[in-house]
Amino acid sequence: MMKGTPRPGPTNHIKPVMFTNGIVELITWFSEHLSGLGSIASILGLVITVFVFFKIRRLYARLLFIARVPEHIKQLQAYRSRITKQLQNFDESLEETRIELAECEATLKSLKYKLRGDMRKSVVELTKLIANQRYSLTRHSKHEVHKIYAELAMVIQSLRELQKDERWRD
């Protein structure tokens, strides 16, 4: 071989046209597929956001339950105790009983938002029972007030049990 003549064989330099075509193909491929990946990522982000929202809401409800239900139980026990005393002199304590039932109803209304399921239904039913009887109390309503007292005792005990069970929830 002569000096100055190029050697046959592979060359080490890339032709500019091939390089440019590869970049264009790569950009085209990304633009076609990235929009699909972006859509999937957006949907996945929405699903995760909704999941986190409901978990936080559930956690808030549980913390509210843990913090406030013991106070509600104490209040309901006090109402039950005072209703017991008023039942002994029912004819003379009609107005006090009416006031006691109104306060108990307000506590139950506050409590129902911290509960769910059957316990919430029980509280709602007791609230309705109190609301119906409170306005129509007469000297002959002692039996109805006994019924309210019994339902109140059941709700208090159910709340105690629910409070114990709450320690073992996830």
N, C-alpha and C positions, 0 to 999 in steps of 0.2 A: 504494500500500500504506500501510496505516496503521501508525502507530507502535505498537508493542506486539504486533502480530500476527506470528506466526512466518512466516518466509519459506519458501516451498515449495522443495524440493530436498533434496539429500543432507544427512544429519546426520553430525556428526563423532563421535558417541559410539556404542559397541558395546553391544548389548543383553547384559546379564549372563548370560542363559540360553544364548545361542549360545556364549559364551566358555567356560562351564562344560562344555557338551557337547563342545567341541573338545578340552579337556584330558582329559576322560574317555576319548574316543576315542583320543587320543594315548597315554595310559597303557595302555589295553587293547591297542593295537597293539604297544607295546614289550613288555608282559608276554607276549604270544603269540610274538613273534619273538626276544626276548632269550634265552629258554631254549634255543632251537635254536642260536643263535649261541654260547651258552655251552657247549653240548655239542660243537659243532664246535671251539671253542677248546680244550676239554679234550682232545679226541682229538688235535688238532694238537700240543698241549703234550706229550702222551705220546709221540707219534712223534718229536718233536725230542729228548726226553729219552733215548729208546732209541738214537737215532742218535748223540748225543753220548757216551753210555755206551760204545758199541762203538768209536767213534773214540778215546776216551781209553784204552780197554783195548788197542787196537792200538798206540797211541803208546807206552804203557808197555812192551808186549812188545818193541817195536823198540828202545827205550832200554836195556832189560835185555839184549837181544841185543848191542847195540853196546858196552855196558859190560863184560859178562862173557865173551863168547865168546873174545876174545883171550886171556884168562887160561886158559880151558879148553883152547884150542889148545896153549898152552905146556905145560900139565900133560900133555896127551895125547902131545905130542912127547917129553916126558921119560919117560913110561911106555914108549913105543915104543923109545926108545933103550936103556932098561934091559932090556927084553924081548930086544932084539937081543943084548946082552951075555950074558944068561942062556941064550939059545939055543946059544951057543958051548960052554958047559959045562952042558948041559941036565940031565944025570944028577945033578950035584952041586948044582944050584940049583933043585930042584923046589919047595922051600918058599918061596924068594924069589920065584919065578915066580908061585906061588899068591897071595902077598901083593900082588905087583905087579898081578896081574889083578883082585884084589878092589878095590884103590884105583882102578884104571882103570874098573871097573864103577860105582863110586860117582860118579866124575866124569861118566861117560856118563849116569847116571840124572839127575843135576843138569842136564846139558846138554839132555836131551830136552824139558824143559818150556820151553826158550827157542827151540825150533825148531817148524816145522810142515811138513806135506807130506812129500815123498819123503825129505828129509834127516832128518826125525824118524823115519820108518820105518827108515831105515838104522841110526840110532843105537839104536833099540829092538831091532832084529835082532842087532846086535853085542853089546848088553847081554845078550840071551838066550844068545847063543853063549858069551860069557865065563862066564855063570852056570852053564851046563851043563858046561863043560869044567873050570872051576876046581875043582869038587868031585871030579872023577874023574881028575885028573892022575896019570899014572904015567910011568915011564921010556919008555914006548912012545907017549906023547902028543905027541911033538915035532912031528909033522905038524899036529896040531890047533892047537898054539900058533903054528906058522907061518901057518896060516889066519887066526887071530885077529890076528896081526901085519899081514897083508896087508889085512884088513878095516879095521883101525885106521888104516893108512896111507891107505886110500881115504877114510875119514871125515875125517881131518885135512885132506887136500887139498880135499875137498868143502867143508869149513868155511872154508878159506882163500878159495876161489872165491866162496862165499856172502857172505863178509865184504867182498870186493871189490865184488860186485854190490850190496850194501846201500848203498853210497855213492850209487848212481844211482836208488834207489827214491824214490817220491813222498813 
